[in-house]
Structures are given as C-alpha cells and as structure tokens.
C-alpha cells in the first residue's frame, strides 16, 4: 500500500509537465498552468475597484495580476523567480495590458515600498513558500493603507489524501518547496498574529491524488480539463473537509 501511495504522490510532478504542454501544443504563447486558460469568475471581484493600487506579492508568472488589471488602477507584481517574471512581462505585452508592472522582490526580506502604498495585497499560493512568514506579513500590513485588505489562497494540510500520505511516512505537502501547510485554524492564527482581522475563510477546489493527471489533461485538451475542474468543484461542495486549500479575506 505504501508503494502505491508513493507512486501516486510522484504523479504530482505531471502538473509541471502540463505547463510545458500548454506552450508546446500552442494553447498559450508562454508556458503557464492550464488553470489560467479556462474562464472562471474572480471570487474576489467585489473587492476590486478602479481606484485601487494592488500588490501581487509572489506573483509568479503574473497571471493573477493580468486578470485583475482591467478592474483596478494599477497592479505591481513582485517575485524572485526571474524566469517567471520574464513570462509575466511577455504575457502583459502580448495582452497589451499597460497598468501592470512586474519586478524583482525577495519576500524573505523587507518589502521595499513606502508605508500605506497599496489598497489591496494578493498572496496566492505564497505564504507556504516563505520561512520568515511573520516578517513578510507584517511588511504587507505596513504597505497597506488604513482600510487595506489581503486576499490569500493557501493549501489545506488536513485532507484525507494528505493524512494517508503521512500515515505511511510520506511528506504530504503538495509542493516540495513548501515550508508549511495550514489547517483552517492555523492559518487564522498566523494572520491574526500579524495583526490582520479575518473576514472570510472558504474552501477551494478538491484534493485528489489524481491532480497530476488532471493537470496533464489540461496540457492536451482544455475542454476536458474544464469538465474535470467542474468535477473537482462539485466534489469540494460535497466534501468541503477535503478542499485542497482556502480562500481568505483579511483586513488591516
């Protein structure tokens, strides 16, 4: 049984292959995750307005920055992965989006923006990659305006699939670079310790040992991938305790 669980765990690397396939099969002019190529309503759309200046901390390939750009005044995305920053800049140019700026930023160090610069900070799949999480979160709080907010997405550590991995002594993190993963209670505690007030914590998607295969499908067939994504959402509604992560809204 342990061998079977370990084998399924290894298939998670297929998600990285799906990013290459999206590019190689011509679905995108840059290598990005197939999830960015299917239309989906922004769950945080009601928090955006045309007067906002937004910080996308740990922006990766910039796809979230580009999605929110039409709804806000300006977006600044920072990341320390130069390869991803290049993809982000090319994507912005290809889409002719002018109100987004991407630049280098090490989230383990002090955020180099003036106090109260931003109306909103987005931290999508970021916090779990950071060692100095309280330093980072307090830095985000510093650069937010008085009524500023944070929206975040973080992985859930307490799913059946992850518990099964730990039962056999297998590291259950969904990414080998993760320094931590959270339960609903521990992410609330992390943010509150940094001085944020939690406004909303909701489950997102569905954790399945077949996620690598599903993402691989996205590199081959987007219509089929969308159907599988819809299936994951239905399963999440039926089994919220097995959500792959949480969507969070917090206030300064």
N, C-alpha and C positions, 0 to 999 in steps of 0.2 A: 504493500500500500504506500509506503514512504516513497518508493521509486516512482510510482505513478503520480503522486502529488508533486514530487520534484520535477518530473518530466513536464507536467502541466505548467509548473512555475517557469520553466525555461521558455515556454512558448510566449511568455510576455514580451520577449525580445522581438517578436514579429511586429509589434507596434512600431518599432523603429524602422523596420523594413517597409512598412506601409507608407511612411513619409517619403522614402526614395521612390516607391512605385507611383505615388501620386505625380511626381515630377517626370519619371521615365515614361509613363503612359500618357503624358500630355494633359492631365487633368488640371494641372497648375503649372505656371511658368517658374515657380520656385518650389523647393521641397518643403511642404508643410503637412501637418496631420490632416487626415481626411475629414475629421470633425469640423474643420473650418470651411469645408466646401459644401456642407449641407445647410440649407436655410433653417434658422431657428430663432424664435423671438428672444430678445435680450431680457433675461429675468429681472434685470435692474434698470430697465428702460425708464421707469417712472422716477428714477433718481437723477436723471440727466436733464440738463437744460443748456441753452445756447450761451449762457454767461459763464459757464464753468471752465476752469482750468484743471486738468486731470493729470495725476501722476500714475503711470503704469510701471510699478516697481517690479523688476524681474520680468520684463516684457517679452523675453524670448524672441520669437520671430515676428513679433509685433502685430499679430492677427487680431487680438482683442483691441488694441489701440485703434486699428483701422476700422473696426466695426463700430466703435463709439464715436469716431471723429465727426460724422455728419450731425450728431446731436449736441455737440459741445463747442466751446470757443477754441480750445487748444488742448492737445494731449502731448505730454512729454514721457517717453518711454526710456527706461534705463535698464541695462543688463551688462554683465561682464563677459558674456559669450560673444566674441567678435564675429563669429560665423553667423550666429543668429541675428545679430544687429545688421549685418550686410543683407540678409534675406529681408529683414524688416524694411530697410531703406529701399531696396529694389521693389518690394511689394507696394510701398507708398507711391513710388514713381510710376509703376505700371497702372495703378488705380487713379493716378493724378490727384492724390489727396495732399493738400497743402498745409493743413493745420496740425500736422503731427511731426514731432521731432524726436529722433532716436539718438541716444548717446551712451557712452560707457559709464557704468556705475557699479561699484562693488558694494553689495548690500551687507557685507560683514563690517563695513566701515561707516563712519558718519555720513549721512546723506547731505550732499553739498548744495542744498538750496536754502534760500532765506526763510526765516520764520514766517509762517502763515502765508505761504505762496499758493497752495492748492485748495480747491473746494472739495475734491474727492481723490482718494487713492484706491487703486485696484491692485489686489495682491492675489493673483490667480495661480495656484499651484506653486507657491513661492516659499511660504513660511517654513515648510517642512524641509527645505534645502539649506536652511540657514542655521549656523551654530549659535551665533550671538543674537538670538531672537528678541530678547528684551531691548537690547541696544537698537536693533532695527525698528521695532515697533514704536519705541519712544521717539526715535528720529522721525518716523512717519507722522506721529502725533504733533511733533514740533512744526513740521512744514505744512500742516493742515490749518486752514482758517478756523475761526472760533466755532462755527457751526459745521465744520467739515465732517465728512464721513469716510469710512473704509468699507469696501466690499471685497470679500475674500472667498476663495474656494480652496478647501483643504481636504486631504484624504482621510477616510474613516478607518480606524485601526480595528474596530470591533465587528467585523463581518464574519459570517460562517466560514467563508473561504480562507480568510486570514487566520482565524482560530485553528482551522485544520492544518495549515502550514506550521504554525507554532507547536501544535501537538506532536509533530514529527521532527521538531528541532530545526525547522527551516525559517530563515528570516522572511517575515511576511510583508515587509514594506513593498509597495507597488513600484518603487523605483530604487535601484541600488544606491543612488545618490542621496536618498532621504536620510536626514539626521534624526527625524522623529515623525510619528504619525499620531493623530489625535482621536479621542472619543468626543462626543458632544459636550461632555462635562469639562474635559481638559482643555479644549480649545476656548471655551468660555473663560476658564480660569486664566489662560495665557493672555488673552486680550484684556481682561479686566485688571490683571496685574500691571499692565502697561498704561492703564488709565482710561480705557475705552468702555463705553456703555453699550452692551449688546442690545440690538433692536430686533434681530431676526436670525434664526438658525434653522435651515431647512435641508432635508436630504436631497441628494442629486444622483441621478443615474442608478446603476445596479452593478454590484460587484460580482463578477463571474470569472471562473478560471479560464474561460474561453475568450477573454478580452483581446488577446493577441491575434487569434484567428479572425475575430470580428473586425479589428482594425486592418488586418491584411486584406479582407474583403473590400474595405474602403479604397485600397490602392488599386483594385481591379474593377469594381462595379459600385459606383456611388448610389444608384437606385436600390440595390440590395443592401448596401451599408445603411442607408436611411431606414429601411424596414427593420434591420437589426437594432438600430438605435431606438426606434419606436418600441421595439420589444423590450429593450432594457428599461425604457421609461415606464412601460406598463408593469414590469416586474418590480421596479422601485416603488411604485404606488401600492402594489400588493404586499411587498416586504420592505418597508422603509428601514427596518433594522439592518438590512443588508445593502443599504445605499453605499456606493463607492466613496462618497465624500459629502461635504456640507457646503452650502452657500450661506454666507454670513454677511449681515449688515451691522455695522457698529458706528457709534457716534463719538466724536471727541469729547 
